[in-house]
């Protein structure tokens, strides 16, 4: 069977990647997006780690 290639937006790529079984690796998914690559390029990986956390509640 032939493999199909698609050009996806970051949002579509992230959704597809989560769907394909990487939902337990959110930091890695975010790192593959263009925004994630830009943050990594500027040594802001800690930002990716923060936004990838689950069940964060804001404290007022």
PDB file of N, CA, C and O in Angstrom:
ATOM      1  N   UNK A   1       0.840  -1.177   0.000  1.00  0.00           N
ATOM      2  CA  UNK A   1       0.000   0.000   0.000  1.00  0.00           C
ATOM      3  C   UNK A   1       0.887   1.243   0.000  1.00  0.00           C
ATOM      4  O   UNK A   1       1.862   1.303   0.750  1.00  0.00           O
ATOM      5  N   UNK A   2       0.569   2.221  -0.818  1.00  0.00           N
ATOM      6  CA  UNK A   2       1.361   3.441  -0.931  1.00  0.00           C
ATOM      7  C   UNK A   2       1.131   4.340   0.276  1.00  0.00           C
ATOM      8  O   UNK A   2       0.016   4.447   0.787  1.00  0.00           O
ATOM      9  N   UNK A   3       2.206   4.981   0.718  1.00  0.00           N
ATOM     10  CA  UNK A   3       2.104   5.909   1.838  1.00  0.00           C
ATOM     11  C   UNK A   3       1.735   7.286   1.296  1.00  0.00           C
ATOM     12  O   UNK A   3       2.295   7.745   0.300  1.00  0.00           O
ATOM     13  N   UNK A   4       0.785   7.939   1.965  1.00  0.00           N
ATOM     14  CA  UNK A   4       0.337   9.256   1.542  1.00  0.00           C
ATOM     15  C   UNK A   4       1.059  10.313   2.350  1.00  0.00           C
ATOM     16  O   UNK A   4       1.285  10.138   3.548  1.00  0.00           O
ATOM     17  N   UNK A   5       1.426  11.416   1.699  1.00  0.00           N
ATOM     18  CA  UNK A   5       2.124  12.522   2.353  1.00  0.00           C
ATOM     19  C   UNK A   5       1.199  13.733   2.419  1.00  0.00           C
ATOM     20  O   UNK A   5       0.487  14.036   1.461  1.00  0.00           O
ATOM     21  N   UNK A   6       1.217  14.421   3.562  1.00  0.00           N
ATOM     22  CA  UNK A   6       0.389  15.599   3.755  1.00  0.00           C
ATOM     23  C   UNK A   6       1.230  16.744   4.305  1.00  0.00           C
ATOM     24  O   UNK A   6       2.194  16.513   5.036  1.00  0.00           O
ATOM     25  N   UNK A   7       0.871  17.976   3.958  1.00  0.00           N
ATOM     26  CA  UNK A   7       1.431  19.164   4.601  1.00  0.00           C
ATOM     27  C   UNK A   7       0.432  19.570   5.676  1.00  0.00           C
ATOM     28  O   UNK A   7      -0.719  19.886   5.376  1.00  0.00           O
ATOM     29  N   UNK A   8       0.876  19.561   6.922  1.00  0.00           N
ATOM     30  CA  UNK A   8      -0.023  19.841   8.038  1.00  0.00           C
ATOM     31  C   UNK A   8       0.377  21.115   8.762  1.00  0.00           C
ATOM     32  O   UNK A   8       1.556  21.462   8.828  1.00  0.00           O
ATOM     33  N   UNK A   9      -0.616  21.809   9.306  1.00  0.00           N
ATOM     34  CA  UNK A   9      -0.324  22.929  10.199  1.00  0.00           C
ATOM     35  C   UNK A   9       0.213  22.352  11.502  1.00  0.00           C
ATOM     36  O   UNK A   9       0.100  21.150  11.739  1.00  0.00           O
ATOM     37  N   UNK A  10       0.797  23.199  12.351  1.00  0.00           N
ATOM     38  CA  UNK A  10       1.281  22.727  13.650  1.00  0.00           C
ATOM     39  C   UNK A  10       0.157  22.082  14.463  1.00  0.00           C
ATOM     40  O   UNK A  10       0.355  21.039  15.085  1.00  0.00           O
ATOM     41  N   UNK A  11      -1.004  22.699  14.454  1.00  0.00           N
ATOM     42  CA  UNK A  11      -2.135  22.162  15.212  1.00  0.00           C
ATOM     43  C   UNK A  11      -2.541  20.790  14.707  1.00  0.00           C
ATOM     44  O   UNK A  11      -2.781  19.875  15.495  1.00  0.00           O
ATOM     45  N   UNK A  12      -2.619  20.649  13.402  1.00  0.00           N
ATOM     46  CA  UNK A  12      -2.993  19.364  12.822  1.00  0.00           C
ATOM     47  C   UNK A  12      -1.926  18.317  13.091  1.00  0.00           C
ATOM     48  O   UNK A  12      -2.246  17.167  13.393  1.00  0.00           O
ATOM     49  N   UNK A  13      -0.644  18.707  12.984  1.00  0.00           N
ATOM     50  CA  UNK A  13       0.444  17.778  13.267  1.00  0.00           C
ATOM     51  C   UNK A  13       0.393  17.301  14.712  1.00  0.00           C
ATOM     52  O   UNK A  13       0.525  16.107  14.978  1.00  0.00           O
ATOM     53  N   UNK A  14       0.201  18.228  15.645  1.00  0.00           N
ATOM     54  CA  UNK A  14       0.140  17.860  17.063  1.00  0.00           C
ATOM     55  C   UNK A  14      -1.028  16.914  17.324  1.00  0.00           C
ATOM     56  O   UNK A  14      -0.881  15.924  18.040  1.00  0.00           O
ATOM     57  N   UNK A  15      -2.181  17.216  16.745  1.00  0.00           N
ATOM     58  CA  UNK A  15      -3.351  16.355  16.933  1.00  0.00           C
ATOM     59  C   UNK A  15      -3.103  14.963  16.359  1.00  0.00           C
ATOM     60  O   UNK A  15      -3.435  13.963  16.996  1.00  0.00           O
ATOM     61  N   UNK A  16      -2.530  14.891  15.176  1.00  0.00           N
ATOM     62  CA  UNK A  16      -2.244  13.603  14.558  1.00  0.00           C
ATOM     63  C   UNK A  16      -1.237  12.808  15.381  1.00  0.00           C
ATOM     64  O   UNK A  16      -1.396  11.602  15.575  1.00  0.00           O
ATOM     65  N   UNK A  17      -0.207  13.487  15.862  1.00  0.00           N
ATOM     66  CA  UNK A  17       0.821  12.804  16.638  1.00  0.00           C
ATOM     67  C   UNK A  17       0.252  12.255  17.939  1.00  0.00           C
ATOM     68  O   UNK A  17       0.543  11.118  18.311  1.00  0.00           O
ATOM     69  N   UNK A  18      -0.560  13.052  18.633  1.00  0.00           N
ATOM     70  CA  UNK A  18      -1.207  12.551  19.842  1.00  0.00           C
ATOM     71  C   UNK A  18      -2.065  11.333  19.501  1.00  0.00           C
ATOM     72  O   UNK A  18      -2.027  10.322  20.202  1.00  0.00           O
ATOM     73  N   UNK A  19      -2.830  11.436  18.429  1.00  0.00           N
ATOM     74  CA  UNK A  19      -3.692  10.339  18.008  1.00  0.00           C
ATOM     75  C   UNK A  19      -2.885   9.078  17.721  1.00  0.00           C
ATOM     76  O   UNK A  19      -3.329   7.972  18.030  1.00  0.00           O
ATOM     77  N   UNK A  20      -1.728   9.234  17.145  1.00  0.00           N
ATOM     78  CA  UNK A  20      -0.914   8.082  16.779  1.00  0.00           C
ATOM     79  C   UNK A  20      -0.193   7.457  17.971  1.00  0.00           C
ATOM     80  O   UNK A  20       0.615   6.547  17.781  1.00  0.00           O
ATOM     81  N   UNK A  21      -0.454   7.908  19.163  1.00  0.00           N
ATOM     82  CA  UNK A  21       0.068   7.208  20.326  1.00  0.00           C
ATOM     83  C   UNK A  21       1.148   7.900  21.114  1.00  0.00           C
ATOM     84  O   UNK A  21       1.780   7.274  21.964  1.00  0.00           O
ATOM     85  N   UNK A  22       1.380   9.166  20.862  1.00  0.00           N
ATOM     86  CA  UNK A  22       2.399   9.861  21.629  1.00  0.00           C
ATOM     87  C   UNK A  22       1.795  10.736  22.718  1.00  0.00           C
ATOM     88  O   UNK A  22       2.445  11.656  23.215  1.00  0.00           O
ATOM     89  N   UNK A  23       0.562  10.451  23.084  1.00  0.00           N
ATOM     90  CA  UNK A  23      -0.090  11.291  24.083  1.00  0.00           C
ATOM     91  C   UNK A  23       0.605  11.226  25.435  1.00  0.00           C
ATOM     92  O   UNK A  23       0.388  12.095  26.279  1.00  0.00           O
ATOM     93  N   UNK A  24       1.435  10.214  25.654  1.00  0.00           N
ATOM     94  CA  UNK A  24       2.188  10.121  26.905  1.00  0.00           C
ATOM     95  C   UNK A  24       3.554  10.803  26.801  1.00  0.00           C
ATOM     96  O   UNK A  24       4.359  10.715  27.728  1.00  0.00           O
ATOM     97  N   UNK A  25       3.823  11.486  25.674  1.00  0.00           N
ATOM     98  CA  UNK A  25       5.086  12.190  25.456  1.00  0.00           C
ATOM     99  C   UNK A  25       4.826  13.607  24.927  1.00  0.00           C
ATOM    100  O   UNK A  25       5.299  13.954  23.845  1.00  0.00           O
ATOM    101  N   UNK A  26       4.080  14.429  25.680  1.00  0.00           N
ATOM    102  CA  UNK A  26       3.693  15.742  25.153  1.00  0.00           C
ATOM    103  C   UNK A  26       4.866  16.674  24.865  1.00  0.00           C
ATOM    104  O   UNK A  26       4.796  17.460  23.921  1.00  0.00           O
ATOM    105  N   UNK A  27       5.933  16.611  25.644  1.00  0.00           N
ATOM    106  CA  UNK A  27       7.076  17.483  25.392  1.00  0.00           C
ATOM    107  C   UNK A  27       7.689  17.177  24.034  1.00  0.00           C
ATOM    108  O   UNK A  27       8.032  18.094  23.288  1.00  0.00           O
ATOM    109  N   UNK A  28       7.830  15.899  23.707  1.00  0.00           N
ATOM    110  CA  UNK A  28       8.407  15.508  22.428  1.00  0.00           C
ATOM    111  C   UNK A  28       7.517  15.951  21.265  1.00  0.00           C
ATOM    112  O   UNK A  28       8.016  16.364  20.218  1.00  0.00           O
ATOM    113  N   UNK A  29       6.204  15.863  21.453  1.00  0.00           N
ATOM    114  CA  UNK A  29       5.285  16.307  20.403  1.00  0.00           C
ATOM    115  C   UNK A  29       5.452  17.802  20.174  1.00  0.00           C
ATOM    116  O   UNK A  29       5.538  18.254  19.032  1.00  0.00           O
ATOM    117  N   UNK A  30       5.498  18.571  21.260  1.00  0.00           N
ATOM    118  CA  UNK A  30       5.643  20.019  21.124  1.00  0.00           C
ATOM    119  C   UNK A  30       6.986  20.399  20.512  1.00  0.00           C
ATOM    120  O   UNK A  30       7.065  21.373  19.763  1.00  0.00           O
ATOM    121  N   UNK A  31       8.037  19.653  20.816  1.00  0.00           N
ATOM    122  CA  UNK A  31       9.363  19.940  20.273  1.00  0.00           C
ATOM    123  C   UNK A  31       9.398  19.795  18.752  1.00  0.00           C
ATOM    124  O   UNK A  31      10.238  20.409  18.092  1.00  0.00           O
ATOM    125  N   UNK A  32       8.504  18.996  18.195  1.00  0.00           N
ATOM    126  CA  UNK A  32       8.493  18.769  16.752  1.00  0.00           C
ATOM    127  C   UNK A  32       7.726  19.843  15.989  1.00  0.00           C
ATOM    128  O   UNK A  32       7.805  19.906  14.763  1.00  0.00           O
ATOM    129  N   UNK A  33       6.988  20.684  16.702  1.00  0.00           N
ATOM    130  CA  UNK A  33       6.247  21.752  16.023  1.00  0.00           C
ATOM    131  C   UNK A  33       7.207  22.897  15.683  1.00  0.00           C
ATOM    132  O   UNK A  33       8.300  22.980  16.244  1.00  0.00           O
ATOM    133  N   UNK A  34       6.803  23.766  14.779  1.00  0.00           N
ATOM    134  CA  UNK A  34       7.687  24.880  14.411  1.00  0.00           C
ATOM    135  C   UNK A  34       7.901  25.818  15.601  1.00  0.00           C
ATOM    136  O   UNK A  34       8.998  26.347  15.778  1.00  0.00           O
ATOM    137  N   UNK A  35       6.879  26.026  16.407  1.00  0.00           N
ATOM    138  CA  UNK A  35       7.039  26.873  17.595  1.00  0.00           C
ATOM    139  C   UNK A  35       7.970  26.190  18.595  1.00  0.00           C
ATOM    140  O   UNK A  35       8.815  26.845  19.203  1.00  0.00           O
ATOM    141  N   UNK A  36       7.818  24.883  18.766  1.00  0.00           N
ATOM    142  CA  UNK A  36       8.705  24.144  19.663  1.00  0.00           C
ATOM    143  C   UNK A  36      10.153  24.199  19.216  1.00  0.00           C
ATOM    144  O   UNK A  36      11.054  24.363  20.039  1.00  0.00           O
ATOM    145  N   UNK A  37      10.383  24.063  17.917  1.00  0.00           N
ATOM    146  CA  UNK A  37      11.756  24.157  17.393  1.00  0.00           C
ATOM    147  C   UNK A  37      12.334  25.551  17.608  1.00  0.00           C
ATOM    148  O   UNK A  37      13.515  25.702  17.920  1.00  0.00           O
ATOM    149  N   UNK A  38      11.486  26.573  17.438  1.00  0.00           N
ATOM    150  CA  UNK A  38      11.937  27.946  17.666  1.00  0.00           C
ATOM    151  C   UNK A  38      12.297  28.146  19.137  1.00  0.00           C
ATOM    152  O   UNK A  38      13.324  28.752  19.442  1.00  0.00           O
ATOM    153  N   UNK A  39      11.465  27.645  20.052  1.00  0.00           N
ATOM    154  CA  UNK A  39      11.761  27.779  21.476  1.00  0.00           C
ATOM    155  C   UNK A  39      13.056  27.047  21.828  1.00  0.00           C
ATOM    156  O   UNK A  39      13.877  27.564  22.586  1.00  0.00           O
ATOM    157  N   UNK A  40      13.238  25.852  21.283  1.00  0.00           N
ATOM    158  CA  UNK A  40      14.472  25.097  21.539  1.00  0.00           C
ATOM    159  C   UNK A  40      15.686  25.842  20.992  1.00  0.00           C
ATOM    160  O   UNK A  40      16.736  25.884  21.633  1.00  0.00           O
ATOM    161  N   UNK A  41      15.542  26.423  19.817  1.00  0.00           N
ATOM    162  CA  UNK A  41      16.640  27.176  19.204  1.00  0.00           C
ATOM    163  C   UNK A  41      17.092  28.320  20.113  1.00  0.00           C
ATOM    164  O   UNK A  41      18.272  28.667  20.153  1.00  0.00           O
ATOM    165  N   UNK A  42      16.142  28.895  20.834  1.00  0.00           N
ATOM    166  CA  UNK A  42      16.442  30.018  21.730  1.00  0.00           C
ATOM    167  C   UNK A  42      16.625  29.556  23.180  1.00  0.00           C
ATOM    168  O   UNK A  42      16.512  30.345  24.118  1.00  0.00           O
ATOM    169  N   UNK A  43      16.909  28.262  23.336  1.00  0.00           N
ATOM    170  CA  UNK A  43      17.191  27.660  24.640  1.00  0.00           C
ATOM    171  C   UNK A  43      16.063  27.873  25.642  1.00  0.00           C
ATOM    172  O   UNK A  43      16.305  28.172  26.811  1.00  0.00           O
ATOM    173  N   UNK A  44      14.830  27.716  25.172  1.00  0.00           N
ATOM    174  CA  UNK A  44      13.648  27.858  26.025  1.00  0.00           C
ATOM    175  C   UNK A  44      12.922  26.530  26.200  1.00  0.00           C
ATOM    176  O   UNK A  44      11.693  26.490  26.257  1.00  0.00           O
ATOM    177  N   UNK A  45      13.686  25.446  26.285  1.00  0.00           N
ATOM    178  CA  UNK A  45      13.084  24.121  26.452  1.00  0.00           C
ATOM    179  C   UNK A  45      12.269  24.021  27.738  1.00  0.00           C
ATOM    180  O   UNK A  45      11.310  23.252  27.808  1.00  0.00           O
ATOM    181  N   UNK A  46      12.649  24.797  28.756  1.00  0.00           N
ATOM    182  CA  UNK A  46      11.891  24.772  30.009  1.00  0.00           C
ATOM    183  C   UNK A  46      10.447  25.249  29.800  1.00  0.00           C
ATOM    184  O   UNK A  46       9.544  24.832  30.525  1.00  0.00           O
ATOM    185  N   UNK A  47      10.234  26.117  28.817  1.00  0.00           N
ATOM    186  CA  UNK A  47       8.885  26.570  28.496  1.00  0.00           C
ATOM    187  C   UNK A  47       8.075  25.405  27.930  1.00  0.00           C
ATOM    188  O   UNK A  47       6.918  25.210  28.302  1.00  0.00           O
ATOM    189  N   UNK A  48       8.683  24.636  27.034  1.00  0.00           N
ATOM    190  CA  UNK A  48       8.008  23.458  26.482  1.00  0.00           C
ATOM    191  C   UNK A  48       7.647  22.474  27.583  1.00  0.00           C
ATOM    192  O   UNK A  48       6.542  21.933  27.598  1.00  0.00           O
ATOM    193  N   UNK A  49       8.563  22.244  28.492  1.00  0.00           N
ATOM    194  CA  UNK A  49       8.299  21.315  29.591  1.00  0.00           C
ATOM    195  C   UNK A  49       7.143  21.805  30.457  1.00  0.00           C
ATOM    196  O   UNK A  49       6.324  21.008  30.913  1.00  0.00           O
ATOM    197  N   UNK A  50       7.078  23.119  30.683  1.00  0.00           N
ATOM    198  CA  UNK A  50       5.993  23.674  31.485  1.00  0.00           C
ATOM    199  C   UNK A  50       4.644  23.490  30.806  1.00  0.00           C
ATOM    200  O   UNK A  50       3.697  23.013  31.432  1.00  0.00           O
ATOM    201  N   UNK A  51       4.543  23.863  29.527  1.00  0.00           N
ATOM    202  CA  UNK A  51       3.249  23.776  28.848  1.00  0.00           C
ATOM    203  C   UNK A  51       2.830  22.336  28.585  1.00  0.00           C
ATOM    204  O   UNK A  51       1.650  22.075  28.347  1.00  0.00           O
ATOM    205  N   UNK A  52       3.767  21.400  28.621  1.00  0.00           N
ATOM    206  CA  UNK A  52       3.439  19.992  28.394  1.00  0.00           C
ATOM    207  C   UNK A  52       2.897  19.304  29.644  1.00  0.00           C
ATOM    208  O   UNK A  52       2.403  18.179  29.570  1.00  0.00           O
ATOM    209  N   UNK A  53       2.989  19.973  30.784  1.00  0.00           N
ATOM    210  CA  UNK A  53       2.497  19.373  32.025  1.00  0.00           C
ATOM    211  C   UNK A  53       0.987  19.221  31.986  1.00  0.00           C
ATOM    212  O   UNK A  53       0.281  19.998  31.343  1.00  0.00           O
ATOM    213  N   UNK A  54       0.511  18.209  32.685  1.00  0.00           N
ATOM    214  CA  UNK A  54      -0.931  17.972  32.769  1.00  0.00           C
ATOM    215  C   UNK A  54      -1.435  18.418  34.129  1.00  0.00           C
ATOM    216  O   UNK A  54      -0.697  18.398  35.114  1.00  0.00           O
ATOM    217  N   UNK A  55      -2.686  18.817  34.176  1.00  0.00           N
ATOM    218  CA  UNK A  55      -3.394  19.158  35.414  1.00  0.00           C
ATOM    219  C   UNK A  55      -2.734  20.282  36.198  1.00  0.00           C
ATOM    220  O   UNK A  55      -2.618  20.206  37.421  1.00  0.00           O
ATOM    221  N   UNK A  56      -2.308  21.312  35.504  1.00  0.00           N
ATOM    222  CA  UNK A  56      -1.747  22.480  36.196  1.00  0.00           C
ATOM    223  C   UNK A  56      -2.899  23.400  36.567  1.00  0.00           C
ATOM    224  O   UNK A  56      -3.760  23.709  35.743  1.00  0.00           O
ATOM    225  N   UNK A  57      -2.898  23.828  37.813  1.00  0.00           N
ATOM    226  CA  UNK A  57      -3.934  24.760  38.266  1.00  0.00           C
ATOM    227  C   UNK A  57      -3.289  26.075  38.642  1.00  0.00           C
ATOM    228  O   UNK A  57      -2.216  26.102  39.244  1.00  0.00           O
ATOM    229  N   UNK A  58      -3.932  27.142  38.293  1.00  0.00           N
ATOM    230  CA  UNK A  58      -3.347  28.442  38.615  1.00  0.00           C
ATOM    231  C   UNK A  58      -3.621  28.759  40.081  1.00  0.00           C
ATOM    232  O   UNK A  58      -4.677  28.444  40.630  1.00  0.00           O
ATOM    233  N   UNK A  59      -2.635  29.389  40.680  1.00  0.00           N
ATOM    234  CA  UNK A  59      -2.767  29.783  42.087  1.00  0.00           C
ATOM    235  C   UNK A  59      -2.892  31.285  42.145  1.00  0.00           C
ATOM    236  O   UNK A  59      -2.034  32.009  41.639  1.00  0.00           O
ATOM    237  N   UNK A  60      -3.943  31.747  42.752  1.00  0.00           N
ATOM    238  CA  UNK A  60      -4.163  33.202  42.852  1.00  0.00           C
ATOM    239  C   UNK A  60      -3.712  33.727  44.192  1.00  0.00           C
ATOM    240  O   UNK A  60      -3.821  34.925  44.453  1.00  0.00           O
TER     241      UNK A  60
END
